[in-house]
Amino acid sequence: MREMNKEPLISVIMGVYNDQRFLKEAIESILCQTYKNFEFIICNDCSADQSTKILEKYKKIDNRITIINNKKNMGLAASLNRCIDISKGDYIARMDSDDRALSDRFSIQVEYLNEHPETSVIGTNVYYIDNSSNRYSKTEFPHMKSISLKEAVKQTSLIHPSVMMRKEAILNVNKYTVTELTCRAEDYDLWCKMKEERMVLEIIGDYLLEYREDESGIKKRKYVYRIQEAKLKFYWMKRTGMTKYLFIYALKPLIIGMIPKKVYKKLHKRRVIDEIGRAHV
C-alpha cells in the first residue's frame, strides 16, 4: 500500500469574471497560507475589467500561479473543469475570487484528509463578510460526519469555496456538469453526483473561510437562474425517489427571490435561510 504523503500537492482552482474589486484580497489570502505545497490555477473567463492585469501581476510575483484565459465566456463550471484538467495535485481546493481564506485553512484540511482516507470532500464553517470586509454573521454547522444522499439532495450545507476534495473523487464523477440547469448550481449537482456514488462528504467545525455575501448578493440573481436551480433540484429529487412532500425544498430558490430585500437581510443575519435548507423532516 502506497504511503500517504504528509504534505501532498494541493491544486487550488478559481474562476474569475470581472472581479477586480476583491480579487487581490482573495489571491493574497491563498499566497499567505501556512501550508506552502500548492499550485494556484486561475481561469480568467473573459473579464472586461482590470482582473486580467491583476492576474498577470501576481503570476509574475509567484511561480505557483498558472493563468488560463478562456477565448469566450464559458461560465464557472466549465472554467473550473479547465483548471482540473491541468491540475497536478492529489487534493483540489476551491476558492472564489471575492472570498478570503484564513491562513491555516489548507493545513487543517490536508491534515484531516490525510487522517481520514475514507473521506472524499470536506467543507468548513465560514464567516459571512460584507462588501467592506466586515464579518456580520457566521454559519454554525456541527461536525457533520458523512452527509447523506437525502441531505445532499434537499440542501447540503457544504459551502463551495470552503471545500477541499480528493482529485480522484471529482474525476470519478466526470468533474462539474456543464448545462443550463447547473449554471448557478454546479456545486449542488456535484455533491449529489458524489453521494450517488456513495462518497463520504463531511463538514468540519473549524472556521476557515470568510465568505463574501452581502444582503443583496442572492437577491441580484436573475430569476431565470432560480428557475433553473429549482428544476435541477426537482431532477435530483425525482432521480433519488424522494417523497413528494419533500419537493417543497426545490422551491427554495424561487421563494428567496420573492422575499423583500429588507426582510431577507434580517432573515439572513439570523441564519434562518440556512436553517430552512437544513431542516430535518
Backbone bond lengths (Angstrom), bond angles and torsions (degrees), N, CA, C in turn:
res aa  C-N    CA-C-N  psi(-1)  N-CA   C-N-CA  omega(-1)  CA-C   N-CA-C  phi
1 M - - - 1.466 - - 1.534 109.61 -
2 R 1.331 116.53 131.58 1.454 120.56 -176.77 1.519 110.55 -69.08
3 E 1.337 116.50 132.28 1.456 121.16 -179.39 1.517 110.18 -72.65
4 M 1.336 115.45 137.13 1.453 120.74 -178.59 1.525 110.68 -70.84
5 N 1.322 116.26 129.36 1.455 121.90 173.93 1.525 108.49 -70.62
6 K 1.327 116.88 122.53 1.465 120.68 -176.37 1.521 112.32 -70.37
7 E 1.326 117.22 -21.22 1.455 121.22 176.40 1.532 109.68 -126.80
8 P 1.333 115.97 66.50 1.471 119.40 -178.13 1.522 111.29 -66.58
9 L 1.308 115.32 155.49 1.455 120.51 177.01 1.526 109.57 -70.66
10 I 1.328 116.40 131.61 1.463 122.88 174.58 1.524 108.50 -102.67
11 S 1.314 116.60 134.87 1.464 121.25 170.89 1.527 107.90 -103.23
12 V 1.319 115.85 109.24 1.463 121.38 178.21 1.520 107.41 -87.74
13 I 1.330 117.40 124.65 1.465 120.50 -177.41 1.526 110.17 -118.24
14 M 1.323 114.81 136.75 1.467 120.12 -176.40 1.525 110.35 -149.32
15 G 1.314 116.20 134.98 1.455 121.61 173.16 1.517 109.82 -98.46
16 V 1.336 116.18 145.66 1.467 121.19 -179.49 1.517 109.26 -131.67
17 Y 1.340 115.12 130.33 1.461 119.82 173.65 1.528 108.76 -147.27
18 N 1.331 116.03 104.93 1.466 122.48 178.51 1.533 112.07 52.22
19 D 1.318 115.55 53.18 1.465 120.67 -175.69 1.527 112.64 -115.61
20 Q 1.322 117.22 32.58 1.459 120.58 -173.23 1.524 113.90 -58.20
21 R 1.315 118.31 -29.79 1.458 120.76 -172.78 1.528 112.74 -63.56
22 F 1.327 116.91 -42.10 1.462 120.05 -174.37 1.528 113.39 -117.01
23 L 1.319 117.21 2.86 1.464 121.52 -172.92 1.529 112.30 -60.79
24 K 1.324 117.33 -42.41 1.463 120.37 -179.20 1.524 111.18 -60.63
25 E 1.329 116.39 -42.53 1.466 120.06 179.61 1.525 110.91 -61.60
26 A 1.317 116.19 -42.43 1.461 120.41 -179.37 1.527 111.08 -63.16
27 I 1.329 116.31 -47.82 1.462 120.63 -178.66 1.526 110.76 -64.13
28 E 1.325 117.26 -46.01 1.468 121.22 -179.25 1.528 111.29 -59.04
29 S 1.337 116.45 -37.76 1.464 119.21 -178.51 1.530 111.91 -66.23
30 I 1.324 116.68 -26.79 1.469 120.22 176.26 1.527 110.36 -80.59
31 L 1.310 117.36 -44.37 1.460 120.73 -178.75 1.524 112.24 -65.75
32 C 1.331 116.81 -20.94 1.468 121.12 -179.33 1.530 113.03 -94.65
33 Q 1.327 117.84 12.83 1.454 120.52 178.64 1.532 110.76 -64.86
34 T 1.325 115.67 143.85 1.468 119.77 176.28 1.528 110.68 -69.84
35 Y 1.312 117.17 -26.64 1.471 122.92 175.43 1.529 107.47 -86.33
36 K 1.303 117.46 123.02 1.463 121.28 -168.83 1.525 114.84 -104.03
37 N 1.323 118.24 -14.96 1.460 120.15 -173.44 1.533 111.04 -86.81
38 F 1.318 115.60 77.60 1.465 119.72 179.08 1.525 110.38 -145.59
39 E 1.320 114.40 158.17 1.456 122.27 167.31 1.523 106.78 -113.83
40 F 1.314 116.68 146.75 1.464 122.11 -174.85 1.525 107.36 -119.18
41 I 1.337 115.67 104.31 1.459 121.19 -176.84 1.526 108.94 -104.06
42 I 1.321 115.68 119.44 1.462 121.74 -175.19 1.524 109.30 -120.05
43 C 1.322 116.06 126.98 1.463 121.04 178.41 1.519 109.50 -104.70
44 N 1.320 115.91 115.20 1.456 122.48 179.04 1.526 108.79 -88.66
45 D 1.340 115.44 111.72 1.464 121.07 -171.85 1.529 111.52 -91.94
46 C 1.351 115.48 58.44 1.475 122.24 177.99 1.528 112.46 62.76
47 S 1.318 117.01 47.06 1.462 120.57 177.56 1.522 110.21 -64.06
48 A 1.344 115.49 141.28 1.463 121.06 -179.06 1.525 111.81 -108.00
49 D 1.341 117.21 1.32 1.456 120.57 179.36 1.534 109.27 -102.74
50 Q 1.311 117.37 -150.96 1.460 121.57 -177.30 1.537 113.21 -85.07
51 S 1.317 117.41 5.45 1.465 120.02 -177.76 1.524 112.30 -57.15
52 T 1.327 117.26 -41.37 1.464 120.81 -178.14 1.520 111.17 -60.57
53 K 1.322 117.51 -44.25 1.471 121.21 179.59 1.526 110.92 -64.72
54 I 1.322 115.94 -39.22 1.467 120.00 179.02 1.521 110.23 -63.62
55 L 1.322 116.66 -43.67 1.461 120.80 179.89 1.526 111.69 -63.05
56 E 1.318 116.96 -44.04 1.462 120.18 -179.77 1.523 111.23 -64.34
57 K 1.315 117.07 -34.76 1.463 121.29 178.03 1.530 110.35 -62.75
58 Y 1.312 116.30 -47.78 1.463 119.80 -177.97 1.521 111.89 -70.95
59 K 1.310 117.73 -30.27 1.463 120.89 177.23 1.526 110.38 -61.52
60 K 1.321 116.92 -36.23 1.461 121.45 179.05 1.528 111.62 -73.41
61 I 1.330 116.27 -27.15 1.463 121.22 -177.55 1.522 112.13 -79.43
62 D 1.350 117.24 -38.73 1.466 121.06 -172.78 1.525 109.68 -132.41
63 N 1.323 116.94 118.59 1.463 120.28 -176.00 1.519 113.86 -75.54
64 R 1.336 117.61 -1.28 1.459 120.05 174.37 1.528 111.80 -78.99
65 I 1.328 116.17 -10.36 1.468 121.38 -177.19 1.526 110.78 -90.84
66 T 1.334 115.09 130.71 1.461 122.47 173.92 1.527 107.94 -121.85
67 I 1.321 116.33 131.82 1.466 121.04 -179.09 1.530 109.62 -109.46
68 I 1.328 116.03 129.53 1.464 122.69 171.42 1.522 107.12 -109.58
69 N 1.311 117.55 129.51 1.462 121.73 178.48 1.526 110.14 -110.49
70 N 1.322 116.40 113.22 1.466 120.13 176.55 1.528 110.31 -68.97
71 K 1.312 116.24 142.05 1.461 120.73 177.86 1.520 111.62 -79.26
72 K 1.328 116.10 -21.81 1.456 121.60 173.99 1.522 108.31 -143.90
73 N 1.317 116.37 159.54 1.453 120.26 -179.86 1.520 109.65 -66.86
74 M 1.336 116.39 122.63 1.461 121.55 -173.50 1.517 113.42 -115.06
75 G 1.339 118.02 -13.12 1.450 120.41 -176.49 1.524 111.74 90.46
76 L 1.338 115.70 167.10 1.456 120.45 -173.00 1.522 113.02 -67.10
77 A 1.334 117.93 -46.58 1.463 120.45 -175.87 1.530 111.56 -58.76
78 A 1.318 116.89 -47.69 1.465 120.71 179.76 1.526 111.25 -65.15
79 S 1.328 116.57 -37.33 1.466 120.52 179.19 1.526 110.86 -65.49
80 L 1.330 116.61 -42.17 1.461 119.92 178.37 1.520 111.23 -65.96
81 N 1.320 116.79 -37.17 1.468 119.86 177.27 1.530 111.09 -62.35
82 R 1.328 117.11 -36.98 1.463 120.06 177.38 1.529 110.65 -64.53
83 C 1.328 115.68 -37.04 1.467 119.61 177.02 1.532 110.64 -64.78
84 I 1.324 115.48 -44.57 1.468 120.09 -179.31 1.523 111.06 -62.61
85 D 1.325 116.34 -37.15 1.465 120.79 -176.59 1.530 112.63 -60.02
86 I 1.322 118.07 -29.81 1.472 119.74 -178.63 1.526 111.66 -107.73
87 S 1.322 117.31 4.26 1.462 120.50 -177.37 1.528 111.33 -70.64
88 K 1.322 115.60 149.99 1.456 122.09 -178.90 1.527 112.64 -117.88
89 G 1.332 117.41 -5.16 1.451 120.89 -173.67 1.518 114.21 -80.57
90 D 1.336 114.72 159.87 1.463 121.09 172.57 1.526 110.68 -77.93
91 Y 1.323 115.62 -29.65 1.464 121.81 -179.56 1.529 109.45 -117.74
92 I 1.327 115.30 145.00 1.463 122.46 176.40 1.523 108.23 -111.66
93 A 1.322 117.35 124.68 1.467 122.00 176.77 1.520 108.93 -112.54
94 R 1.324 115.91 129.49 1.465 120.39 177.86 1.522 110.42 -87.96
95 M 1.312 114.04 147.94 1.455 120.96 174.78 1.514 108.29 -149.09
96 D 1.330 116.50 143.53 1.460 120.89 174.51 1.525 109.61 -106.83
97 S 1.313 115.69 154.26 1.458 121.69 -170.37 1.521 114.50 -79.17
98 D 1.331 117.80 2.35 1.460 119.67 175.78 1.524 112.61 -124.85
99 D 1.341 117.16 7.05 1.459 121.43 -179.63 1.526 110.62 -102.06
100 R 1.333 115.76 175.10 1.470 120.56 178.13 1.524 109.01 -134.84
101 A 1.323 115.90 124.30 1.460 121.09 177.37 1.521 109.40 -85.64
102 L 1.334 117.06 136.83 1.451 120.07 173.44 1.528 109.04 -69.68
103 S 1.317 116.59 151.27 1.461 121.48 -166.86 1.528 114.52 -62.07
104 D 1.332 117.77 -27.11 1.465 119.79 -178.50 1.526 112.74 -100.06
105 R 1.310 116.70 13.24 1.469 120.13 -177.14 1.526 112.05 -55.12
106 F 1.322 117.69 -55.26 1.464 120.49 -174.96 1.525 111.85 -65.44
107 S 1.312 116.79 -39.27 1.470 119.99 -179.60 1.519 111.29 -59.05
108 I 1.329 116.25 -44.55 1.465 121.05 -178.64 1.521 111.17 -69.63
109 Q 1.320 117.20 -42.81 1.463 120.02 -177.92 1.528 112.13 -69.01
110 V 1.324 117.25 -40.91 1.466 120.12 178.32 1.523 110.29 -63.30
111 E 1.321 116.55 -44.69 1.463 119.84 179.79 1.525 111.02 -59.22
112 Y 1.337 116.29 -40.56 1.467 119.42 -179.26 1.522 110.97 -66.96
113 L 1.319 117.88 -45.93 1.467 120.25 -179.59 1.525 111.23 -65.73
114 N 1.318 117.00 -36.44 1.469 119.82 176.97 1.521 111.46 -62.06
115 E 1.333 115.84 -37.49 1.465 120.50 -176.45 1.522 113.06 -86.21
116 H 1.341 117.50 -11.05 1.462 121.20 -178.33 1.535 109.28 -130.76
117 P 1.318 117.29 76.12 1.467 120.67 -176.74 1.527 113.93 -62.98
118 E 1.332 117.73 -16.58 1.463 120.82 178.67 1.528 112.07 -77.76
119 T 1.329 117.53 -14.48 1.464 122.11 -175.77 1.520 110.87 -90.43
120 S 1.338 116.34 130.89 1.465 121.31 -179.46 1.523 112.80 -95.42
121 V 1.333 116.29 -34.87 1.468 121.29 -175.24 1.516 109.44 -139.68
122 I 1.331 116.80 136.57 1.463 120.24 170.01 1.521 109.78 -128.58
123 G 1.337 114.95 133.43 1.445 121.93 170.71 1.516 108.45 -109.97
124 T 1.322 116.27 177.37 1.454 120.45 -177.03 1.522 110.64 -136.68
125 N 1.315 115.03 170.49 1.454 119.57 166.43 1.526 109.10 -71.01
126 V 1.334 116.34 157.65 1.465 120.32 -179.96 1.523 110.16 -137.19
127 Y 1.309 114.60 155.17 1.463 121.87 167.10 1.525 107.60 -94.44
128 Y 1.321 117.36 133.95 1.456 120.50 172.77 1.526 108.56 -83.89
129 I 1.337 116.23 133.19 1.461 120.54 176.00 1.526 109.44 -124.05
130 D 1.325 115.44 151.25 1.460 120.00 179.62 1.526 109.70 -94.24
131 N 1.313 116.54 -171.53 1.459 120.19 -176.24 1.522 113.80 -71.67
132 S 1.336 116.51 -7.55 1.460 121.19 173.12 1.524 111.32 -100.15
133 S 1.338 115.37 8.71 1.467 123.23 179.27 1.520 113.10 66.79
134 N 1.329 116.53 24.05 1.461 121.18 175.38 1.522 109.83 -92.29
135 R 1.324 116.76 134.81 1.459 120.52 175.52 1.521 109.52 -73.02
136 Y 1.323 116.80 129.35 1.454 119.64 -179.56 1.528 113.22 -124.90
137 S 1.324 116.91 -8.93 1.460 120.13 178.43 1.525 107.64 -167.50
138 K 1.310 116.37 178.35 1.456 120.26 177.26 1.517 109.51 -158.00
139 T 1.313 115.60 157.42 1.456 119.99 172.77 1.525 108.20 -77.92
140 E 1.293 115.77 160.60 1.467 120.32 177.96 1.531 108.99 -136.51
141 F 1.329 114.46 54.51 1.451 119.41 179.79 1.524 109.77 -78.07
142 P 1.318 117.73 131.98 1.463 119.01 170.13 1.522 108.81 -72.79
143 H 1.307 117.66 170.52 1.457 119.70 175.18 1.524 107.42 -65.54
144 M 1.334 115.98 111.87 1.456 121.08 -178.12 1.522 108.85 -100.33
145 K 1.313 116.50 105.90 1.454 122.75 -178.17 1.529 109.47 -86.27
146 S 1.301 116.11 112.48 1.455 122.68 176.97 1.532 112.93 60.74
147 I 1.325 115.28 83.04 1.458 122.38 174.43 1.527 108.68 -59.88
148 S 1.319 116.71 133.60 1.462 120.64 -176.93 1.526 111.36 -79.21
149 L 1.326 116.53 164.14 1.457 120.90 176.16 1.522 110.39 -61.12
150 K 1.327 117.09 -40.41 1.458 121.13 179.14 1.520 110.71 -61.15
151 E 1.325 117.26 -43.64 1.463 120.87 179.33 1.524 111.00 -65.20
152 A 1.331 116.46 -40.42 1.460 120.22 -179.80 1.521 111.25 -63.85
153 V 1.334 116.71 -40.95 1.461 120.66 -178.24 1.526 111.18 -72.46
154 K 1.333 117.10 -40.52 1.465 120.05 178.71 1.518 110.92 -63.47
155 Q 1.310 116.68 -58.81 1.463 121.78 179.02 1.515 108.60 179.15
156 T 1.310 117.31 96.32 1.449 119.60 -179.51 1.522 110.89 -68.95
157 S 1.315 115.70 150.34 1.456 121.06 178.03 1.525 112.29 -89.65
158 L 1.321 117.19 -0.83 1.465 120.08 178.68 1.526 110.64 -64.20
159 I 1.309 116.51 124.80 1.462 121.61 176.98 1.525 107.61 -97.14
160 H 1.313 115.58 116.32 1.464 123.14 -166.61 1.531 114.63 -48.73
161 P 1.338 119.78 -54.17 1.474 118.26 -176.34 1.523 114.51 -71.48
162 S 1.333 117.63 -1.24 1.466 120.02 177.70 1.521 112.44 -94.13
163 V 1.331 118.21 -7.80 1.461 119.30 -168.53 1.521 112.98 -87.41
164 M 1.337 113.20 152.43 1.453 122.43 165.75 1.521 105.77 -127.45
165 M 1.323 117.22 138.47 1.458 120.94 -175.94 1.527 110.80 -140.79
166 R 1.290 114.58 157.43 1.458 119.06 176.14 1.527 108.85 -73.56
167 K 1.308 115.86 135.32 1.460 119.67 -178.27 1.523 111.29 -60.21
168 E 1.317 116.87 -39.72 1.463 120.20 -178.45 1.523 111.28 -62.41
169 A 1.346 116.86 -29.39 1.464 120.55 -179.38 1.525 111.18 -68.57
170 I 1.321 116.71 -46.23 1.467 119.16 -178.11 1.531 110.88 -72.53
171 L 1.324 117.03 -30.31 1.467 119.14 175.68 1.524 111.05 -69.04
172 N 1.319 116.98 -33.02 1.466 121.00 -178.58 1.528 112.88 -67.77
173 V 1.330 117.81 -18.28 1.471 120.56 176.65 1.535 110.65 -111.38
174 N 1.342 115.54 20.70 1.473 121.87 175.79 1.523 113.40 62.76
175 K 1.322 115.21 36.89 1.473 122.43 173.79 1.545 110.90 61.07
176 Y 1.327 116.25 -154.82 1.462 120.85 -178.64 1.524 110.36 -78.54
177 T 1.319 116.06 141.00 1.462 121.35 175.55 1.520 109.26 -80.31
178 V 1.318 116.61 130.52 1.466 121.30 -178.93 1.524 109.34 -110.80
179 T 1.325 117.00 97.19 1.467 123.52 176.56 1.526 108.22 -144.30
180 E 1.309 116.69 173.30 1.461 120.42 176.51 1.525 111.02 -62.27
181 L 1.326 116.93 -37.53 1.463 120.31 -177.10 1.524 112.07 -67.80
182 T 1.320 117.31 -30.92 1.459 120.27 -177.96 1.531 112.57 -95.19
183 C 1.323 116.82 10.38 1.464 121.40 -175.36 1.528 112.52 -53.34
184 R 1.330 117.88 -43.45 1.464 121.73 178.76 1.524 111.69 -119.74
185 A 1.317 116.87 18.16 1.465 120.18 -179.06 1.527 110.73 -142.53
186 E 1.334 115.47 36.51 1.462 119.86 -178.69 1.522 112.14 -63.86
187 D 1.330 116.35 -31.36 1.463 119.54 179.69 1.525 111.32 -71.86
188 Y 1.332 117.16 -44.95 1.471 121.25 177.76 1.523 110.61 -55.70
189 D 1.321 116.65 -46.38 1.463 120.83 -179.94 1.525 111.26 -63.67
190 L 1.326 117.05 -38.85 1.460 120.69 179.75 1.519 111.53 -63.36
191 W 1.341 116.90 -44.56 1.472 119.54 -179.80 1.532 110.56 -63.24
192 C 1.328 116.49 -40.05 1.468 119.64 179.24 1.524 110.91 -63.81
193 K 1.330 116.83 -42.74 1.468 120.07 178.69 1.528 110.75 -62.15
194 M 1.313 116.20 -41.56 1.464 119.83 -179.22 1.525 111.51 -66.58
195 K 1.325 116.26 -41.42 1.468 118.80 179.85 1.518 111.27 -68.89
196 E 1.314 117.49 -32.01 1.460 120.58 176.56 1.532 110.23 -62.54
197 E 1.340 115.58 -28.52 1.464 121.09 177.24 1.531 111.44 -91.54
198 R 1.333 116.67 12.65 1.467 123.16 176.26 1.524 114.02 63.15
199 M 1.317 116.48 30.38 1.461 120.02 175.89 1.527 110.08 -78.37
200 V 1.327 116.01 156.48 1.461 121.65 -179.64 1.522 109.57 -94.95
201 L 1.341 115.48 118.58 1.459 123.08 176.68 1.524 107.88 -114.34
202 E 1.324 116.86 131.27 1.455 120.57 -176.40 1.520 111.74 -132.12
203 I 1.341 114.42 160.83 1.457 121.63 168.84 1.512 107.50 -123.70
204 I 1.340 116.24 125.36 1.455 119.44 176.10 1.528 108.96 -95.22
205 G 1.308 116.76 158.23 1.459 120.40 -171.51 1.516 115.90 -77.27
206 D 1.320 118.12 -12.72 1.465 121.27 -176.28 1.533 111.67 -65.29
207 Y 1.332 115.43 148.15 1.468 122.03 173.35 1.524 107.94 -96.05
208 L 1.338 116.45 108.14 1.461 120.31 -171.40 1.528 113.62 -124.43
209 L 1.331 117.19 4.85 1.463 119.82 -178.20 1.516 110.37 -147.56
210 E 1.326 115.24 142.70 1.463 121.48 168.29 1.522 106.86 -102.02
211 Y 1.315 114.68 114.38 1.461 123.26 -170.00 1.520 108.95 -102.42
212 R 1.325 115.89 115.56 1.463 119.49 -174.77 1.531 110.05 -84.30
213 E 1.302 114.44 112.42 1.461 120.17 178.23 1.517 107.62 -152.48
214 D 1.329 116.24 90.23 1.452 118.46 178.30 1.520 108.88 -71.77
215 E 1.327 115.82 168.55 1.461 120.20 -172.22 1.517 113.58 -62.18
216 S 1.317 117.00 -20.17 1.467 119.42 -179.13 1.522 112.61 -99.48
217 G 1.333 117.24 -3.09 1.459 120.27 -174.67 1.507 113.49 -58.55
218 I 1.319 116.45 -51.64 1.457 119.76 -179.79 1.519 110.76 -71.31
219 K 1.311 116.82 -34.04 1.461 120.08 -178.22 1.529 112.19 -63.53
220 K 1.335 117.80 -25.47 1.449 121.44 -178.09 1.525 112.63 -77.38
221 R 1.318 116.87 -13.80 1.460 120.01 -177.42 1.527 110.40 -62.60
222 K 1.313 116.42 131.34 1.449 120.67 -179.38 1.523 110.36 -60.23
223 Y 1.329 115.22 142.68 1.461 118.94 -175.28 1.516 111.74 -64.81
224 V 1.349 116.69 -27.00 1.465 118.85 178.74 1.522 110.25 -62.66
225 Y 1.333 117.63 -34.35 1.465 120.48 177.34 1.522 111.07 -68.95
226 R 1.324 116.01 -34.60 1.466 120.12 177.41 1.532 110.38 -64.77
227 I 1.313 115.66 -40.42 1.463 120.14 178.33 1.523 110.33 -63.75
228 Q 1.341 116.76 -42.44 1.468 120.65 178.82 1.525 111.13 -63.68
229 E 1.329 116.06 -41.11 1.468 119.78 179.00 1.523 110.89 -63.81
230 A 1.335 116.45 -41.18 1.462 120.10 177.80 1.529 110.68 -62.87
231 K 1.320 117.09 -41.63 1.464 120.88 178.18 1.525 111.05 -62.26
232 L 1.344 116.18 -39.29 1.461 120.02 179.16 1.524 110.72 -64.82
233 K 1.316 117.00 -40.37 1.467 120.35 177.75 1.525 110.80 -64.60
234 F 1.326 117.18 -42.51 1.466 120.70 176.23 1.530 110.29 -59.01
235 Y 1.338 116.51 -41.70 1.457 121.17 179.72 1.525 110.59 -58.30
236 W 1.337 116.57 -49.12 1.458 119.56 -176.83 1.523 112.07 -70.62
237 M 1.324 117.03 -33.87 1.461 119.40 177.58 1.527 110.86 -66.16
238 K 1.315 116.17 -41.27 1.461 120.19 178.23 1.526 110.40 -68.34
239 R 1.334 116.32 -41.77 1.469 121.52 -178.18 1.527 111.67 -62.39
240 T 1.339 116.18 -35.53 1.467 120.30 -176.79 1.520 112.79 -95.78
241 G 1.341 117.57 3.67 1.456 121.14 174.26 1.513 115.02 71.45
242 M 1.329 117.52 30.56 1.460 120.05 179.36 1.520 110.35 -72.71
243 T 1.310 116.12 147.66 1.462 120.71 -177.22 1.518 111.15 -66.60
244 K 1.318 116.21 153.66 1.453 121.75 -171.36 1.522 113.62 -61.91
245 Y 1.350 117.40 -33.47 1.460 117.65 -176.50 1.530 112.37 -68.75
246 L 1.338 117.46 -15.74 1.455 120.45 176.96 1.525 112.09 -82.41
247 F 1.331 117.08 -7.65 1.458 119.96 -178.14 1.525 111.94 -65.74
248 I 1.338 117.24 -11.87 1.460 120.21 176.93 1.525 110.24 -59.49
249 Y 1.342 117.54 -28.60 1.464 120.82 -179.90 1.522 111.28 -65.36
250 A 1.314 117.45 -27.15 1.458 120.46 178.90 1.524 111.59 -69.45
251 L 1.320 116.57 -20.29 1.465 120.85 -177.65 1.514 112.66 -86.86
252 K 1.342 117.30 -4.76 1.463 120.36 -176.68 1.533 113.21 -53.76
253 P 1.359 120.02 -46.83 1.471 119.17 -179.79 1.524 112.82 -58.88
254 L 1.348 116.55 -36.83 1.464 120.04 179.90 1.518 111.41 -71.62
255 I 1.337 115.97 -38.52 1.459 120.62 -179.99 1.522 110.73 -64.85
256 I 1.331 116.93 -44.37 1.459 120.66 179.18 1.521 110.63 -59.18
257 G 1.325 116.30 -39.04 1.459 120.37 -179.15 1.516 113.95 -63.83
258 M 1.336 117.28 -21.29 1.464 120.85 -179.03 1.527 112.90 -95.04
259 I 1.328 117.70 -7.54 1.467 120.16 -179.22 1.526 109.79 -77.61
260 P 1.341 118.68 128.74 1.473 120.84 177.67 1.525 111.06 -56.21
261 K 1.331 116.59 147.19 1.460 121.43 -173.91 1.529 112.88 -56.84
262 K 1.315 117.43 -43.76 1.471 120.38 -178.06 1.527 111.22 -64.33
263 V 1.326 115.93 -38.90 1.463 120.29 179.39 1.514 109.60 -69.24
264 Y 1.330 116.02 -43.06 1.468 119.76 -179.81 1.519 111.24 -60.51
265 K 1.331 116.59 -39.62 1.465 120.79 -179.73 1.525 110.63 -58.54
266 K 1.325 116.38 -44.83 1.466 120.51 -179.80 1.523 110.67 -66.24
267 L 1.322 116.61 -43.07 1.455 120.46 179.79 1.518 111.29 -63.81
268 H 1.319 114.81 -41.41 1.453 119.03 -177.31 1.519 111.23 -65.01
269 K 1.296 116.84 -41.99 1.462 120.26 -179.86 1.519 111.56 -64.55
270 R 1.305 116.20 -27.81 1.469 119.92 177.89 1.524 111.57 -90.11
271 R 1.332 115.45 0.97 1.464 122.21 179.22 1.521 112.54 63.09
272 V 1.334 117.44 23.07 1.457 120.45 179.74 1.523 111.01 -65.20
273 I 1.332 116.33 -38.35 1.459 119.79 -179.77 1.522 110.25 -59.85
274 D 1.321 116.71 -44.39 1.466 120.07 179.18 1.511 111.30 -65.17
275 E 1.320 116.67 -39.41 1.454 119.94 -178.19 1.529 111.09 -66.01
276 I 1.342 116.70 -36.70 1.464 120.05 176.80 1.526 109.71 -59.93
277 G 1.334 115.21 -43.81 1.454 119.57 -178.03 1.511 113.43 -67.75
278 R 1.323 117.54 -28.53 1.451 120.40 -176.33 1.520 113.29 -98.62
279 A 1.316 116.68 -1.26 1.463 119.44 -173.89 1.523 111.46 -58.66
280 H 1.313 116.56 139.95 1.457 121.93 176.47 1.524 109.60 -94.76
281 V 1.302 116.01 143.84 1.469 120.26 178.62 1.517 108.71 -123.57
